[in-house]
Amino acid sequence: MKNRQKGLNITAGVLAALLIAVVLWGFAHDSNSSRMQVSDGIDQVDLDTIYLQSSGVEVDFSDVILSGQNEIRRLIVSTQTSTVSLKLTDRLIKQLDFDFMKKTQNVSYTGTGYYVVDLDNLTAADVIEVRSEKTVTIRINRPYLQTIEIDPGRIIIEEVEESLLARGDIKLSVADYTAIERDLRSRLEEKFDTAANGQAADELAVKMVKEVYEPIVKAIDPRYSVVVELK
């Protein structure tokens, strides 16, 4: 009987030791699993963005920026609208400049001028990454007055002002109309293409190009910011 009781005690001790070992193993396994889930190398930036700490993927910012040239070729940074007038004079006798022998007519043109920045001529040398400062610098050409559009709905041809001896309409040839438009367009260009307008366009160009490209750069790495410089 004593031997049998002794055997039962040994069996119970072994089972208790096995149970303790299983419990300890379970705690250790659960702890290791938790540590693996926490240190997965992913930072949650916000609800829609994650940043991979050590993905091993490197992106060339110039490749990404230059790849969008087909979509953004010229950026309009500033518009100017103005009106210019021209007085036409028709004398009864060309050599005599007397008011009672001439008739006049005012013509007004309203046009819009556009300052633009060319982005289709950017090269890899114009996109400079400084990793230590987490910046991408984009160097652009200065904006320029690209075109002037004449609004046909705002061309005003006033009534002819007749004099005592000069009556009727002022007759103009096709060459006359061409010369008038050329002169008025030149006057509009002089109004638009000024140092003050150019300075304002420079400032807008820096701001707008930054607004175009900074979201693209931050989508690649939110730690980076964009600096825009004029050449």
SVG drawing of the C-alpha trace seen along z (x, -y; Angstrom):
<svg xmlns="http://www.w3.org/2000/svg" viewBox="-23 -125 45 127">
<polyline fill="none" stroke="black" stroke-width="0.4" points="0.0,0.0 2.8,-2.4 4.4,-1.8 1.2,-2.4 0.5,-5.7 4.1,-6.8 3.5,-6.2 0.3,-8.2 2.1,-11.1 4.8,-11.0 2.3,-11.0 0.4,-14.0 3.6,-15.9 4.5,-15.3 1.1,-16.4 1.3,-19.6 4.7,-20.4 3.4,-19.9 0.4,-22.2 2.7,-24.9 5.0,-24.6 2.0,-24.9 0.7,-28.1 4.2,-29.7 4.6,-28.9 1.2,-30.5 2.2,-33.8 5.5,-33.8 3.9,-33.2 1.3,-35.9 3.9,-38.5 6.1,-37.7 3.0,-38.0 2.2,-41.5 5.8,-42.7 5.7,-41.6 2.5,-43.5 3.8,-46.7 7.2,-46.9 6.0,-46.3 7.8,-49.3 4.7,-51.3 3.8,-54.7 0.2,-55.9 0.4,-59.5 -3.4,-60.0 -6.4,-58.0 -5.6,-57.8 -1.8,-57.8 0.9,-55.5 4.6,-55.9 6.9,-52.9 9.9,-53.4 12.3,-51.0 10.6,-49.8 13.8,-50.0 12.1,-51.9 13.7,-55.1 11.9,-57.6 13.6,-60.2 11.6,-63.4 12.7,-64.7 11.3,-61.7 7.9,-62.2 7.8,-65.9 8.9,-65.7 6.5,-62.9 3.6,-65.4 4.8,-67.7 2.2,-66.4 -0.6,-67.5 0.9,-70.8 2.8,-72.5 2.1,-76.2 0.7,-77.7 -1.2,-80.9 -0.2,-82.9 -1.6,-86.3 -4.2,-88.0 -4.6,-91.7 -7.5,-93.4 -7.5,-96.9 -9.1,-99.2 -7.4,-101.5 -8.8,-104.0 -7.8,-105.5 -9.3,-108.6 -9.6,-108.4 -9.6,-111.6 -10.6,-112.2 -9.9,-115.6 -11.7,-117.0 -8.4,-118.3 -5.5,-116.3 -3.1,-119.2 -5.5,-121.5 -6.0,-120.8 -9.1,-122.9 -11.8,-121.6 -14.6,-122.7 -13.0,-120.5 -12.6,-117.2 -14.6,-114.5 -13.5,-112.2 -14.5,-108.8 -13.3,-107.0 -12.5,-103.3 -12.0,-101.4 -10.6,-97.9 -10.7,-95.8 -8.2,-93.0 -6.8,-90.5 -3.1,-89.7 -1.8,-86.5 1.4,-86.0 2.5,-82.3 5.2,-80.1 6.6,-77.4 6.8,-74.1 7.4,-71.9 11.1,-72.9 11.9,-71.7 14.9,-69.3 16.3,-67.1 18.9,-69.8 16.0,-72.1 14.8,-69.7 17.2,-69.7 16.7,-67.4 18.4,-68.2 17.9,-65.1 19.4,-66.6 16.9,-69.5 14.0,-67.4 13.4,-69.9 12.9,-69.7 13.8,-72.9 12.3,-73.6 13.9,-76.3 11.6,-77.9 11.9,-80.6 10.4,-83.9 6.8,-84.3 6.3,-86.3 3.4,-88.0 2.4,-85.3 -0.6,-86.6 -3.2,-89.3 -6.8,-88.4 -9.1,-91.1 -12.7,-90.7 -14.8,-91.2 -17.9,-91.9 -16.1,-94.9 -14.9,-96.6 -16.6,-100.0 -16.9,-102.1 -18.5,-105.5 -20.6,-107.7 -18.7,-110.0 -18.4,-113.5 -19.1,-115.6 -18.0,-119.2 -19.5,-122.0 -17.9,-120.8 -17.1,-117.2 -20.1,-114.9 -20.9,-111.2 -19.0,-108.1 -15.3,-107.6 -14.5,-105.1 -11.8,-102.6 -10.1,-100.0 -9.0,-96.5 -5.4,-97.9 -6.8,-100.7 -8.6,-98.2 -5.4,-96.1 -3.3,-99.1 -5.9,-100.2 -5.9,-96.8 -2.1,-96.6 -1.8,-100.0 -4.4,-99.2 -2.9,-95.8 0.5,-97.5 -0.9,-99.9 -2.5,-97.1 0.9,-95.3 2.6,-98.5 -0.1,-98.7 0.4,-95.0 4.2,-94.5 5.4,-96.7 7.9,-96.2 5.1,-96.3 3.1,-93.6 6.2,-91.5 7.0,-91.6 3.5,-90.6 3.6,-87.8 7.0,-86.6 5.5,-86.4 2.4,-84.6 4.5,-82.1 6.5,-81.1 3.3,-80.6 1.3,-78.7 4.1,-76.4 4.6,-75.4 0.9,-74.7 1.0,-72.5 4.0,-70.3 4.1,-70.2 1.1,-67.8 2.9,-65.5 6.1,-65.6 4.3,-65.1 2.4,-62.2 5.8,-60.5 7.2,-61.6 5.2,-63.9 8.4,-65.1 9.5,-67.0 8.5,-70.5 8.9,-72.3 10.9,-75.5 10.4,-77.3 13.1,-79.7 13.2,-81.9 16.2,-81.4"/>
</svg>
